[in-house]
Amino acid sequence: MADKPEICGFCHSDKPREIIYVGPIEYGSKCATCGATTTRSARDLRLAAKEVTPGGFDSTPVGIVSKMLKDPYKFFTGRKQEPPKTDN
C-alpha cells in the first residue's frame, strides 16, 4: 500500500502531494492538481509538537504564562522594548 500514491479525495488525482509544514512540524498535504488540503489529526500534531519542543518548566502552560507576564512585549514580538527617550 505504501507503493501507491495518495489519491485526492476531491479531484481523485494520483499526482504526488505537496507537504505543508508549520515550522518543523508536518501539518498536512496539498493536492498538486486542485489545491485541496488535508491536515493531520490533532493527536498527531500534538505528538509532533512534543517531539520538537524542549522539555521543562518553560514549555508547560504555567511556564509560558509566566514568561508572558515577565515581559509581554518581548514574548509577543521577540525583541526587547526600548525605554521611552527623555529630553533633558
LUMPATI-442348 format. One record per residue: x, y, z of N, C-alpha, C in turn; residue in three letters; residue number from 1. Coordinates in Angstrom, 1 decimal, decimal comma. Each point is the difference from the previous one (the first is absolute). Layout:
BEGIN
<volum n_east="X" n_north="Y" n_up="Z" ca_east="X" ca_north="Y" ca_up="Z" c_east="X" c_north="Y" c_up="Z" resn="Ala" resi="NUM"/>
...
END
This chain:
BEGIN
<volum n_east="0,8" n_north="-1,2" n_up="0,0" ca_east="-0,8" ca_north="1,2" ca_up="0,0" c_east="0,9" c_north="1,3" c_up="0,0" resn="Met" resi="1"/>
<volum n_east="1,2" n_north="-0,1" n_up="0,5" ca_east="0,9" ca_north="1,1" ca_up="0,1" c_east="0,5" c_north="0,4" c_up="-1,4" resn="Ala" resi="2"/>
<volum n_east="-0,1" n_north="-1,0" n_up="-1,0" ca_east="0,4" ca_north="0,3" ca_up="-1,4" c_east="-1,0" c_north="0,9" c_up="-0,7" resn="Asp" resi="3"/>
<volum n_east="-1,2" n_north="-0,1" n_up="0,3" ca_east="-1,0" ca_north="0,8" ca_up="-0,7" c_east="0,0" c_north="1,4" c_up="0,5" resn="Lys" resi="4"/>
<volum n_east="-0,2" n_north="1,0" n_up="-0,9" ca_east="-0,1" ca_north="1,4" ca_up="0,4" c_east="-1,3" c_north="0,3" c_up="0,7" resn="Pro" resi="5"/>
<volum n_east="0,0" n_north="1,0" n_up="0,9" ca_east="-1,2" ca_north="0,3" ca_up="0,6" c_east="-1,0" c_north="0,7" c_up="-1,0" resn="Glu" resi="6"/>
<volum n_east="-1,2" n_north="-0,4" n_up="0,0" ca_east="-1,0" ca_north="0,5" ca_up="-1,0" c_east="-0,7" c_north="1,2" c_up="0,7" resn="Ile" resi="7"/>
<volum n_east="-0,2" n_north="1,1" n_up="-0,8" ca_east="-0,7" ca_north="1,1" ca_up="0,5" c_east="-1,5" c_north="-0,3" c_up="0,2" resn="Cys" resi="8"/>
<volum n_east="-0,6" n_north="0,3" n_up="1,1" ca_east="-1,4" ca_north="-0,3" ca_up="0,2" c_east="-0,9" c_north="1,0" c_up="-0,7" resn="Gly" resi="9"/>
<volum n_east="0,5" n_north="1,1" n_up="-0,5" ca_east="-0,8" ca_north="1,0" ca_up="-0,7" c_east="0,0" c_north="-0,2" c_up="-1,5" resn="Phe" resi="10"/>
<volum n_east="1,2" n_north="-0,1" n_up="-0,6" ca_east="0,0" ca_north="-0,1" ca_up="-1,5" c_east="0,5" c_north="-1,4" c_up="-0,5" resn="Cys" resi="11"/>
<volum n_east="0,3" n_north="-0,9" n_up="1,0" ca_east="0,5" ca_north="-1,3" ca_up="-0,3" c_east="1,2" c_north="-0,1" c_up="-0,8" resn="His" resi="12"/>
<volum n_east="0,9" n_north="1,0" n_up="0,1" ca_east="1,3" ca_north="0,0" ca_up="-0,7" c_east="0,9" c_north="-0,9" c_up="0,8" resn="Ser" resi="13"/>
<volum n_east="0,9" n_north="-0,7" n_up="-0,7" ca_east="1,0" ca_north="-0,8" ca_up="0,7" c_east="1,4" c_north="0,6" c_up="-0,1" resn="Asp" resi="14"/>
<volum n_east="0,1" n_north="1,3" n_up="-0,3" ca_east="1,3" ca_north="0,6" ca_up="-0,1" c_east="0,6" c_north="0,2" c_up="1,4" resn="Lys" resi="15"/>
<volum n_east="1,3" n_north="0,1" n_up="0,2" ca_east="0,6" ca_north="0,1" ca_up="1,3" c_east="-0,6" c_north="1,3" c_up="0,7" resn="Pro" resi="16"/>
<volum n_east="-0,1" n_north="-0,1" n_up="1,3" ca_east="-0,6" ca_north="1,2" ca_up="0,8" c_east="1,2" c_north="0,8" c_up="0,5" resn="Arg" resi="17"/>
<volum n_east="-0,3" n_north="1,3" n_up="0,2" ca_east="1,0" ca_north="0,9" ca_up="0,6" c_east="-0,2" c_north="-0,1" c_up="1,5" resn="Glu" resi="18"/>
<volum n_east="1,1" n_north="-0,1" n_up="0,8" ca_east="-0,1" ca_north="-0,1" ca_up="1,4" c_east="0,0" c_north="1,4" c_up="0,6" resn="Ile" resi="19"/>
<volum n_east="-0,9" n_north="0,3" n_up="0,9" ca_east="-0,1" ca_north="1,3" ca_up="0,6" c_east="0,7" c_north="0,0" c_up="1,4" resn="Ile" resi="20"/>
<volum n_east="0,9" n_north="0,9" n_up="0,3" ca_east="0,7" ca_north="0,0" ca_up="1,3" c_east="-0,4" c_north="1,3" c_up="0,7" resn="Tyr" resi="21"/>
<volum n_east="-0,2" n_north="-0,1" n_up="1,3" ca_east="-0,1" ca_north="1,2" ca_up="0,9" c_east="1,2" c_north="-0,1" c_up="0,9" resn="Val" resi="22"/>
<volum n_east="1,0" n_north="0,8" n_up="-0,3" ca_east="1,2" ca_north="-0,1" ca_up="0,7" c_east="0,7" c_north="-1,4" c_up="-0,3" resn="Gly" resi="23"/>
<volum n_east="0,4" n_north="-0,7" n_up="1,0" ca_east="0,6" ca_north="-1,3" ca_up="-0,3" c_east="-1,0" c_north="-1,2" c_up="0,0" resn="Pro" resi="24"/>
<volum n_east="-1,3" n_north="0,4" n_up="0,2" ca_east="-1,0" ca_north="-1,0" ca_up="0,2" c_east="-0,8" c_north="-0,2" c_up="-1,4" resn="Ile" resi="25"/>
<volum n_east="-0,1" n_north="-1,3" n_up="-0,4" ca_east="-0,8" ca_north="-0,3" ca_up="-1,2" c_east="-1,5" c_north="0,2" c_up="0,3" resn="Glu" resi="26"/>
<volum n_east="-0,6" n_north="1,0" n_up="-0,6" ca_east="-1,4" ca_north="0,3" ca_up="0,3" c_east="-1,0" c_north="-0,8" c_up="-0,8" resn="Tyr" resi="27"/>
<volum n_east="0,3" n_north="-0,2" n_up="-1,3" ca_east="-0,9" ca_north="-0,7" ca_up="-0,9" c_east="0,6" c_north="-0,1" c_up="-1,4" resn="Gly" resi="28"/>
<volum n_east="-0,9" n_north="-0,1" n_up="-0,9" ca_east="0,4" ca_north="-0,1" ca_up="-1,4" c_east="-1,0" c_north="0,8" c_up="-0,9" resn="Ser" resi="29"/>
<volum n_east="0,5" n_north="0,3" n_up="-1,2" ca_east="-0,8" ca_north="0,8" ca_up="-1,0" c_east="0,1" c_north="-0,7" c_up="-1,3" resn="Lys" resi="30"/>
<volum n_east="-1,2" n_north="-0,1" n_up="-0,7" ca_east="-0,1" ca_north="-0,6" ca_up="-1,3" c_east="0,7" c_north="0,9" c_up="-1,0" resn="Cys" resi="31"/>
<volum n_east="0,8" n_north="-0,6" n_up="-0,9" ca_east="0,7" ca_north="0,7" ca_up="-1,0" c_east="-0,9" c_north="0,5" c_up="-1,1" resn="Ala" resi="32"/>
<volum n_east="-1,1" n_north="-0,7" n_up="-0,2" ca_east="-0,9" ca_north="0,3" ca_up="-1,1" c_east="-1,1" c_north="1,0" c_up="0,4" resn="Thr" resi="33"/>
<volum n_east="-0,7" n_north="-0,2" n_up="1,1" ca_east="-1,1" ca_north="0,9" ca_up="0,3" c_east="0,2" c_north="0,9" c_up="1,2" resn="Cys" resi="34"/>
<volum n_east="1,0" n_north="-0,3" n_up="0,8" ca_east="0,4" ca_north="0,8" ca_up="1,1" c_east="-0,8" c_north="-0,3" c_up="1,3" resn="Gly" resi="35"/>
<volum n_east="-0,7" n_north="-1,1" n_up="0,0" ca_east="-0,8" ca_north="-0,5" ca_up="1,2" c_east="1,1" c_north="-0,4" c_up="1,1" resn="Ala" resi="36"/>
<volum n_east="-0,3" n_north="0,3" n_up="1,2" ca_east="1,0" ca_north="-0,3" ca_up="1,1" c_east="-0,6" c_north="-1,0" c_up="0,9" resn="Thr" resi="37"/>
<volum n_east="0,9" n_north="-0,8" n_up="0,6" ca_east="-0,4" ca_north="-0,9" ca_up="1,1" c_east="0,9" c_north="0,3" c_up="1,2" resn="Thr" resi="38"/>
<volum n_east="-0,5" n_north="-0,1" n_up="1,2" ca_east="0,9" ca_north="0,2" ca_up="1,2" c_east="0,1" c_north="-1,3" c_up="0,8" resn="Thr" resi="39"/>
<volum n_east="1,1" n_north="0,0" n_up="0,8" ca_east="0,2" ca_north="-1,1" ca_up="0,9" c_east="-1,0" c_north="0,1" c_up="1,1" resn="Arg" resi="40"/>
<volum n_east="-0,2" n_north="-1,1" n_up="0,7" ca_east="-0,9" ca_north="0,0" ca_up="1,2" c_east="0,5" c_north="0,9" c_up="1,1" resn="Ser" resi="41"/>
<volum n_east="-0,8" n_north="0,4" n_up="0,9" ca_east="0,4" ca_north="0,8" ca_up="1,1" c_east="1,0" c_north="-0,7" c_up="0,9" resn="Ala" resi="42"/>
<volum n_east="-0,2" n_north="-1,3" n_up="0,1" ca_east="0,9" ca_north="-0,8" ca_up="0,8" c_east="1,4" c_north="-0,1" c_up="-0,6" resn="Arg" resi="43"/>
<volum n_east="0,0" n_north="-0,2" n_up="-1,3" ca_east="1,3" ca_north="0,0" ca_up="-0,8" c_east="0,8" c_north="1,3" c_up="0,1" resn="Asp" resi="44"/>
<volum n_east="-0,8" n_north="1,1" n_up="-0,1" ca_east="0,6" ca_north="1,3" ca_up="0,1" c_east="0,6" c_north="0,3" c_up="1,4" resn="Leu" resi="45"/>
<volum n_east="-0,8" n_north="-0,4" n_up="1,0" ca_east="0,5" ca_north="0,1" ca_up="1,4" c_east="1,2" c_north="-0,8" c_up="0,3" resn="Arg" resi="46"/>
<volum n_east="0,1" n_north="-1,2" n_up="-0,5" ca_east="1,1" ca_north="-0,9" ca_up="0,2" c_east="1,3" c_north="0,6" c_up="-0,7" resn="Leu" resi="47"/>
<volum n_east="-0,2" n_north="0,5" n_up="-1,2" ca_east="1,1" ca_north="0,5" ca_up="-0,8" c_east="0,5" c_north="1,3" c_up="0,7" resn="Ala" resi="48"/>
<volum n_east="-0,9" n_north="0,8" n_up="0,6" ca_east="0,4" ca_north="1,2" ca_up="0,7" c_east="0,8" c_north="-0,4" c_up="1,2" resn="Ala" resi="49"/>
<volum n_east="-0,4" n_north="-1,0" n_up="0,7" ca_east="0,8" ca_north="-0,5" ca_up="1,2" c_east="1,4" c_north="-0,4" c_up="-0,4" resn="Lys" resi="50"/>
<volum n_east="0,2" n_north="-0,6" n_up="-1,2" ca_east="1,3" ca_north="-0,5" ca_up="-0,4" c_east="0,9" c_north="1,2" c_up="-0,2" resn="Glu" resi="51"/>
<volum n_east="-0,4" n_north="1,1" n_up="-0,5" ca_east="0,9" ca_north="1,1" ca_up="-0,3" c_east="0,0" c_north="1,1" c_up="1,1" resn="Val" resi="52"/>
<volum n_east="-0,8" n_north="-0,1" n_up="1,0" ca_east="-0,1" ca_north="1,0" ca_up="1,1" c_east="0,9" c_north="-0,5" c_up="1,1" resn="Thr" resi="53"/>
<volum n_east="0,9" n_north="0,8" n_up="0,5" ca_east="0,9" ca_north="-0,4" ca_up="1,1" c_east="-0,8" c_north="-0,2" c_up="1,2" resn="Pro" resi="54"/>
<volum n_east="0,3" n_north="-1,0" n_up="0,8" ca_east="-0,7" ca_north="-0,2" ca_up="1,2" c_east="0,4" c_north="0,9" c_up="1,1" resn="Gly" resi="55"/>
<volum n_east="-0,7" n_north="0,0" n_up="1,1" ca_east="0,2" ca_north="0,8" ca_up="1,2" c_east="-1,1" c_north="1,0" c_up="0,2" resn="Gly" resi="56"/>
<volum n_east="0,3" n_north="0,8" n_up="1,0" ca_east="-1,1" ca_north="1,0" ca_up="0,5" c_east="-0,3" c_north="1,0" c_up="-1,1" resn="Phe" resi="57"/>
<volum n_east="0,9" n_north="0,4" n_up="-0,8" ca_east="-0,3" ca_north="1,1" ca_up="-1,0" c_east="-1,0" c_north="-0,5" c_up="-1,0" resn="Asp" resi="58"/>
<volum n_east="-0,2" n_north="-1,3" n_up="-0,2" ca_east="-0,9" ca_north="-0,5" ca_up="-1,0" c_east="-1,4" c_north="-0,3" c_up="0,5" resn="Ser" resi="59"/>
<volum n_east="-0,1" n_north="0,0" n_up="1,3" ca_east="-1,3" ca_north="-0,2" ca_up="0,6" c_east="-0,9" c_north="1,2" c_up="-0,1" resn="Thr" resi="60"/>
<volum n_east="-1,3" n_north="-0,1" n_up="0,1" ca_east="-0,9" ca_north="1,1" ca_up="-0,1" c_east="0,3" c_north="1,1" c_up="1,0" resn="Pro" resi="61"/>
<volum n_east="0,3" n_north="-0,4" n_up="1,2" ca_east="0,3" ca_north="0,9" ca_up="1,1" c_east="1,3" c_north="0,7" c_up="-0,3" resn="Val" resi="62"/>
<volum n_east="1,0" n_north="-0,7" n_up="-0,5" ca_east="1,3" ca_north="0,6" ca_up="-0,4" c_east="-0,2" c_north="1,0" c_up="-1,1" resn="Gly" resi="63"/>
<volum n_east="-0,8" n_north="-0,3" n_up="-1,0" ca_east="-0,2" ca_north="0,9" ca_up="-1,1" c_east="-0,7" c_north="1,3" c_up="0,5" resn="Ile" resi="64"/>
<volum n_east="-1,0" n_north="-0,1" n_up="0,9" ca_east="-0,7" ca_north="1,2" ca_up="0,5" c_east="1,0" c_north="0,8" c_up="0,9" resn="Val" resi="65"/>
<volum n_east="0,8" n_north="-0,7" n_up="0,7" ca_east="1,0" ca_north="0,8" ca_up="0,9" c_east="1,0" c_north="0,8" c_up="-0,9" resn="Ser" resi="66"/>
<volum n_east="0,4" n_north="-0,6" n_up="-1,1" ca_east="0,9" ca_north="0,7" ca_up="-0,9" c_east="-0,7" c_north="1,2" c_up="-0,6" resn="Lys" resi="67"/>
<volum n_east="-1,3" n_north="-0,2" n_up="-0,4" ca_east="-0,8" ca_north="1,1" ca_up="-0,5" c_east="-0,2" c_north="1,1" c_up="1,0" resn="Met" resi="68"/>
<volum n_east="-0,2" n_north="-0,3" n_up="1,2" ca_east="-0,2" ca_north="1,0" ca_up="1,0" c_east="1,2" c_north="0,8" c_up="0,4" resn="Leu" resi="69"/>
<volum n_east="1,2" n_north="-0,7" n_up="-0,1" ca_east="1,3" ca_north="0,7" ca_up="0,3" c_east="0,2" c_north="1,1" c_up="-1,0" resn="Lys" resi="70"/>
<volum n_east="-0,1" n_north="-0,3" n_up="-1,2" ca_east="0,3" ca_north="1,0" ca_up="-1,1" c_east="-0,9" c_north="-0,2" c_up="-1,2" resn="Asp" resi="71"/>
<volum n_east="-1,3" n_north="0,5" n_up="0,1" ca_east="-0,9" ca_north="-0,3" ca_up="-1,1" c_east="0,4" c_north="0,5" c_up="-1,4" resn="Pro" resi="72"/>
<volum n_east="0,7" n_north="1,2" n_up="0,0" ca_east="0,5" ca_north="0,5" ca_up="-1,3" c_east="0,9" c_north="-1,0" c_up="-0,7" resn="Tyr" resi="73"/>
<volum n_east="1,0" n_north="-0,5" n_up="0,8" ca_east="1,0" ca_north="-0,9" ca_up="-0,5" c_east="-0,6" c_north="-1,3" c_up="-0,4" resn="Lys" resi="74"/>
<volum n_east="-1,0" n_north="-0,5" n_up="0,8" ca_east="-0,7" ca_north="-1,3" ca_up="-0,3" c_east="-0,7" c_north="0,1" c_up="-1,3" resn="Phe" resi="75"/>
<volum n_east="-0,7" n_north="1,0" n_up="-0,3" ca_east="-0,8" ca_north="0,1" ca_up="-1,3" c_east="0,8" c_north="0,5" c_up="-1,2" resn="Phe" resi="76"/>
<volum n_east="1,1" n_north="0,8" n_up="0,2" ca_east="0,7" ca_north="0,5" ca_up="-1,1" c_east="1,4" c_north="-0,6" c_up="-0,2" resn="Thr" resi="77"/>
<volum n_east="0,5" n_north="-0,6" n_up="1,1" ca_east="1,3" ca_north="-0,6" ca_up="-0,1" c_east="1,2" c_north="1,0" c_up="0,2" resn="Gly" resi="78"/>
<volum n_east="-0,3" n_north="1,2" n_up="0,3" ca_east="1,1" ca_north="1,0" ca_up="0,2" c_east="-0,3" c_north="0,8" c_up="1,3" resn="Arg" resi="79"/>
<volum n_east="1,0" n_north="0,6" n_up="0,6" ca_east="-0,2" ca_north="0,8" ca_up="1,2" c_east="-0,6" c_north="1,3" c_up="-0,4" resn="Lys" resi="80"/>
<volum n_east="-0,8" n_north="0,5" n_up="0,9" ca_east="-0,7" ca_north="1,3" ca_up="-0,2" c_east="1,0" c_north="1,2" c_up="0,4" resn="Gln" resi="81"/>
<volum n_east="0,1" n_north="0,9" n_up="-0,9" ca_east="0,9" ca_north="1,2" ca_up="0,3" c_east="-0,6" c_north="0,9" c_up="1,0" resn="Glu" resi="82"/>
<volum n_east="0,7" n_north="0,4" n_up="1,0" ca_east="-0,6" ca_north="1,0" ca_up="0,9" c_east="-0,3" c_north="1,3" c_up="-0,6" resn="Pro" resi="83"/>
<volum n_east="-1,0" n_north="0,7" n_up="0,4" ca_east="-0,3" ca_north="1,3" ca_up="-0,6" c_east="1,2" c_north="1,0" c_up="0,1" resn="Pro" resi="84"/>
<volum n_east="0,2" n_north="0,7" n_up="-1,0" ca_east="1,1" ca_north="1,0" ca_up="0,0" c_east="-0,5" c_north="1,3" c_up="0,7" resn="Lys" resi="85"/>
<volum n_east="0,9" n_north="0,5" n_up="0,9" ca_east="-0,3" ca_north="1,2" ca_up="0,7" c_east="1,0" c_north="1,1" c_up="-0,4" resn="Thr" resi="86"/>
<volum n_east="-0,5" n_north="1,1" n_up="-0,2" ca_east="0,9" ca_north="1,2" ca_up="-0,4" c_east="0,3" c_north="0,7" c_up="1,3" resn="Asp" resi="87"/>
<volum n_east="1,2" n_north="0,1" n_up="0,4" ca_east="0,5" ca_north="0,7" ca_up="1,2" c_east="0,9" c_north="1,1" c_up="-0,4" resn="Asn" resi="88"/>
END
